Amino acid sequence: MMGILSDAQRAEFEENGYVVAKGVATAAQLQAMSVQLDTWIEESRAHQANYGHETVDGKARFDLEDGHTAAAPRLRRVGNPVDVSETFREVLFDSAVPDVVAELIGPDVKFHHCKLNIKLPGMATRVEYHQDHAYDPHTNDDMVTALLLLDNMNEANGCLRVVPGSHRTYYSHYQGGRFTGQIDPVLFDEFQIRSVPIEGKAGDLCVMSTWSAHGGGPNLSDRPRRLLICDYNAAHAFPLTTPKMPSPYHGRVVRGKDTRVARFRGGTVEMPQAYEDDSFFGLQGQKAAGEPARGA
């Protein structure tokens, strides 16, 4: 059976730490996800602070940006939408998305966790440069983050930026002895220069190494920027810590078969600290709705 990715695309992933596949999600899948997400945005109008604590770890599933109101909702994240939506389970478990992932780290692939990052027009939410493996270290590096564009994206509406080749360097996510969930900010200007914007159409899929440094700015346009993000790992890559965003579906085999044999890579890896914030936006210093100023 012919794969979705070409040999050149697979080589691009190895060289740069990421690759983009066009038109992976169907129009019907995009429509169904948009309808579900619009429903959650409407529901968020009735809340003044993060909500939906019926999660595995008791943290809020629905994370609201500071300034959220009923008139101008600012839902910025939905944690593990697969836990509460068949629509998102279909896309992340049974569509072409895990097929692409299996071509890069397969044949045996497990679901780790997922989230929706949402930047509605004018939202100030940003993502500081970081590497995903720093949050959820595993016994080896066969782990990727799949990012499915639910809207057309470019720099104006705050698209993702990835630093090519950064997957070969492991950066600390500690400052002053505290896990901050981001790389030292002194490197941000350099990363901004080196980084590449992931611009594309709704339905395109960017798959990047768990070690690729990436970030993204606010949405300064009049268009939404909604991104479905899912971490997958090879079956032989076993977690070294409890997942930072636990799901009842964590460890579900989505392609191939399970294994009881772990593969280890050589070297060392920095272990993250637990944090109380509902999402990594708080960890990176960005307030949520209804939350007092940091340090107050």
C-alpha positions as CSV (number, residue, x, y, z in Angstrom):
1,M,0.0,0.0,0.0
2,M,1.4,3.4,-1.0
3,G,2.0,5.8,1.9
4,I,0.7,9.3,2.2
5,L,4.2,10.8,2.6
6,S,6.8,10.8,-0.2
7,D,10.4,9.7,0.4
8,A,11.4,13.4,0.1
9,Q,8.9,14.3,2.9
10,R,10.2,11.6,5.2
11,A,13.8,12.8,4.6
12,E,12.6,16.4,5.3
13,F,11.2,15.2,8.7
14,E,14.6,13.6,9.6
15,E,16.5,16.7,8.5
16,N,14.4,19.5,9.8
17,G,12.4,17.9,12.6
18,Y,9.0,18.5,11.0
19,V,7.1,17.9,7.8
20,V,3.7,19.2,6.4
21,A,1.3,16.9,4.6
22,K,-1.5,18.7,2.6
23,G,-5.2,17.9,2.8
24,V,-5.1,15.1,5.4
25,A,-8.5,15.9,7.0
26,T,-11.6,15.7,4.9
27,A,-14.1,18.5,4.4
28,A,-16.7,16.5,6.4
29,Q,-14.2,15.9,9.3
30,L,-13.4,19.7,9.4
31,Q,-17.0,20.6,9.4
32,A,-17.9,18.2,12.2
33,M,-15.0,19.4,14.4
34,S,-15.9,23.1,13.7
35,V,-19.5,22.4,14.8
36,Q,-18.4,20.8,18.0
37,L,-15.9,23.5,18.8
38,D,-18.4,26.3,18.1
39,T,-20.7,24.6,20.6
40,W,-17.9,24.7,23.2
41,I,-17.2,28.3,22.5
42,E,-20.9,29.1,23.0
43,E,-21.0,27.2,26.2
44,S,-18.0,29.1,27.5
45,R,-20.0,32.3,27.5
46,A,-21.7,31.1,30.7
47,H,-18.4,30.8,32.6
48,Q,-16.2,33.4,34.2
49,A,-13.2,31.2,34.9
50,N,-11.7,27.9,33.8
51,Y,-14.2,25.0,34.1
52,G,-14.9,21.4,33.3
53,H,-13.0,19.7,36.2
54,E,-14.3,16.2,35.5
55,T,-10.9,15.2,34.2
56,V,-8.5,12.4,35.2
57,D,-6.4,14.9,37.3
58,G,-9.2,17.3,38.2
59,K,-7.7,20.2,36.2
60,A,-10.0,22.3,34.1
61,R,-10.7,21.0,30.6
62,F,-11.7,24.4,29.3
63,D,-9.2,27.1,29.7
64,L,-10.2,30.8,29.3
65,E,-7.9,33.7,28.4
66,D,-7.8,36.7,30.7
67,G,-10.5,39.1,29.5
68,H,-13.0,36.4,28.6
69,T,-16.6,37.7,28.8
70,A,-20.0,36.4,27.6
71,A,-20.1,39.0,24.9
72,A,-16.5,38.3,23.7
73,P,-15.6,34.7,24.6
74,R,-11.9,33.8,24.8
75,L,-11.7,30.0,25.0
76,R,-8.0,29.3,24.4
77,R,-7.7,25.6,25.1
78,V,-9.7,22.4,25.3
79,G,-7.8,19.6,27.0
80,N,-8.2,16.1,25.6
81,P,-11.3,16.7,23.5
82,V,-11.3,12.9,22.7
83,D,-12.5,12.3,26.2
84,V,-15.8,14.0,25.5
85,S,-16.2,14.0,21.7
86,E,-16.7,11.1,19.3
87,T,-15.9,13.5,16.5
88,F,-12.4,14.1,17.7
89,R,-11.9,10.4,18.6
90,E,-12.6,9.5,15.0
91,V,-10.1,12.0,13.6
92,L,-7.3,11.2,16.0
93,F,-7.8,7.4,16.2
94,D,-9.3,6.3,12.9
95,S,-8.5,8.8,10.2
96,A,-5.5,9.5,7.9
97,V,-3.8,11.5,10.8
98,P,-2.4,8.4,12.6
99,D,-1.6,6.9,9.2
100,V,0.8,9.7,8.6
101,V,2.3,9.4,12.1
102,A,2.8,5.6,11.5
103,E,4.9,6.4,8.4
104,L,7.3,8.3,10.6
105,I,7.5,6.4,13.9
106,G,5.5,3.2,13.2
107,P,4.3,0.7,12.6
108,D,3.1,0.4,16.2
109,V,1.7,3.7,17.5
110,K,0.0,4.8,20.7
111,F,-2.1,7.9,21.6
112,H,-0.6,10.0,24.3
113,H,-2.8,13.1,24.8
114,C,-4.3,15.9,22.7
115,K,-5.6,19.4,23.0
116,L,-7.2,22.2,21.0
117,N,-5.4,25.5,21.0
118,I,-7.7,28.3,20.0
119,K,-6.8,31.9,19.0
120,L,-10.0,33.8,18.1
121,P,-9.6,37.2,16.4
122,G,-7.8,39.6,18.7
123,M,-6.8,37.1,21.3
124,A,-3.4,37.8,23.0
125,T,-2.6,34.1,23.7
126,R,0.9,33.2,22.6
127,V,3.0,30.1,22.9
128,E,6.6,30.6,24.1
129,Y,9.3,28.5,22.5
130,H,9.5,25.1,24.0
131,Q,10.0,21.4,23.2
132,D,7.2,19.0,23.9
133,H,9.4,16.1,25.2
134,A,10.4,18.3,28.1
135,Y,6.8,17.9,29.5
136,D,6.4,14.2,28.9
137,P,9.8,12.4,28.7
138,H,9.9,8.9,27.3
139,T,12.5,6.1,27.2
140,N,13.3,7.1,23.6
141,D,12.6,9.8,21.1
142,D,10.1,8.1,18.8
143,M,7.4,10.5,19.7
144,V,5.8,13.2,17.6
145,T,3.3,16.0,17.8
146,A,0.7,16.1,15.1
147,L,-0.8,19.5,14.5
148,L,-4.0,19.6,12.3
149,L,-5.0,23.0,11.0
150,L,-8.7,23.6,11.4
151,D,-8.5,27.0,9.8
152,N,-6.3,28.5,7.1
153,M,-3.3,29.8,8.9
154,N,-0.5,32.4,8.3
155,E,1.5,34.8,10.4
156,A,-1.3,37.3,10.6
157,N,-3.5,34.9,12.6
158,G,-0.8,33.6,14.8
159,C,0.4,30.4,13.0
160,L,2.8,28.0,14.5
161,R,6.5,28.6,14.1
162,V,9.1,25.8,14.1
163,V,12.9,26.0,14.4
164,P,14.4,23.7,11.7
165,G,17.0,21.4,13.1
166,S,16.3,22.2,16.7
167,H,15.3,18.6,17.4
168,R,19.0,17.7,17.6
169,T,19.5,19.9,20.7
170,Y,18.0,19.3,24.1
171,Y,17.3,22.7,25.8
172,S,16.6,23.1,29.5
173,H,13.1,24.2,30.5
174,Y,14.2,25.3,33.9
175,Q,15.0,28.8,35.1
176,G,16.2,29.5,38.6
177,G,15.6,25.9,39.6
178,R,12.0,26.0,38.6
179,F,10.3,24.2,35.6
180,T,8.9,27.0,33.5
181,G,7.8,25.0,30.5
182,Q,9.8,27.1,28.1
183,I,13.3,27.5,26.8
184,D,15.4,30.3,28.3
185,P,13.9,33.5,26.9
186,V,17.4,34.8,26.0
187,L,17.2,32.5,23.0
188,F,13.8,33.7,21.7
189,D,15.1,36.4,19.4
190,E,17.5,33.8,17.8
191,F,14.7,31.3,17.5
192,Q,12.4,33.9,15.9
193,I,15.0,34.6,13.2
194,R,15.6,30.9,12.6
195,S,12.0,29.7,12.8
196,V,9.7,29.0,9.9
197,P,6.0,29.8,9.8
198,I,3.7,26.8,9.3
199,E,1.3,28.4,6.9
200,G,-1.4,26.3,5.2
201,K,-5.0,25.4,4.6
202,A,-7.5,23.9,6.9
203,G,-7.0,20.1,6.8
204,D,-3.2,20.3,6.4
205,L,-1.2,18.4,9.0
206,C,2.2,19.3,10.4
207,V,4.0,16.5,12.2
208,M,7.1,17.5,14.2
209,S,9.6,15.8,16.4
210,T,8.9,15.9,20.1
211,W,12.2,17.7,20.4
212,S,11.5,20.5,17.8
213,A,11.5,23.9,19.4
214,H,8.3,25.8,18.4
215,G,6.1,28.7,19.5
216,G,3.6,31.1,18.1
217,G,2.3,34.7,18.5
218,P,-1.1,36.3,19.1
219,N,-3.9,36.4,16.5
220,L,-3.8,40.0,15.2
221,S,-6.3,39.3,12.4
222,D,-10.0,39.1,12.0
223,R,-9.9,35.4,11.3
224,P,-9.9,32.5,13.9
225,R,-6.9,30.2,14.3
226,R,-7.9,26.8,15.7
227,L,-5.3,24.0,15.9
228,L,-5.9,20.4,17.0
229,I,-2.7,19.0,18.6
230,C,-2.0,15.4,19.4
231,D,1.0,13.6,20.8
232,Y,1.7,10.1,19.6
233,N,4.5,7.7,20.6
234,A,5.9,4.5,19.2
235,A,4.7,1.5,21.3
236,H,8.2,0.9,22.4
237,A,8.6,4.4,23.8
238,F,7.4,4.2,27.4
239,P,6.6,7.3,29.6
240,L,9.0,8.2,32.4
241,T,6.5,10.4,34.2
242,T,2.7,10.6,34.7
243,P,1.2,12.4,31.6
244,K,0.9,16.1,32.2
245,M,-2.5,15.9,30.5
246,P,-3.8,12.4,31.4
247,S,-6.7,10.9,29.4
248,P,-8.6,7.6,29.8
249,Y,-7.3,6.9,26.3
250,H,-3.7,7.4,27.1
251,G,-1.7,4.4,25.8
252,R,-4.4,3.4,23.3
253,V,-2.9,1.6,20.3
254,V,-4.1,3.5,17.2
255,R,-1.9,1.7,14.6
256,G,-0.1,-1.7,14.7
257,K,0.1,-3.6,18.0
258,D,1.2,-3.2,21.6
259,T,4.5,-4.3,23.1
260,R,5.9,-5.0,26.6
261,V,9.5,-4.3,25.5
262,A,10.8,-0.7,26.0
263,R,13.5,0.7,23.8
264,F,16.0,3.1,25.5
265,R,18.1,5.8,24.0
266,G,21.5,6.7,25.3
267,G,22.3,9.9,27.2
268,T,20.3,11.9,29.8
269,V,17.0,13.7,29.9
270,E,15.8,16.4,32.2
271,M,12.7,15.5,34.3
272,P,9.9,18.0,34.6
273,Q,8.3,19.2,37.8
274,A,4.5,18.9,38.4
275,Y,2.6,22.1,38.2
276,E,-0.8,23.2,39.4
277,D,-1.9,25.3,36.5
278,D,-4.8,24.1,34.4
279,S,-2.7,24.4,31.2
280,F,0.8,25.3,30.2
281,F,-0.3,28.8,29.4
282,G,-0.4,29.4,33.1
283,L,2.9,27.7,33.6
284,Q,4.4,30.1,31.0
285,G,3.1,33.1,32.9
286,Q,-0.2,33.9,31.1
287,K,-3.2,34.6,33.2
288,A,-6.5,32.8,32.9
289,A,-9.9,34.5,33.2
290,G,-11.0,35.2,36.8
291,E,-7.4,34.7,38.0
292,P,-5.6,37.3,40.2
293,A,-2.4,38.8,38.8
294,R,0.6,36.6,39.2
295,G,2.3,37.4,42.5
296,A,-0.9,39.1,43.9
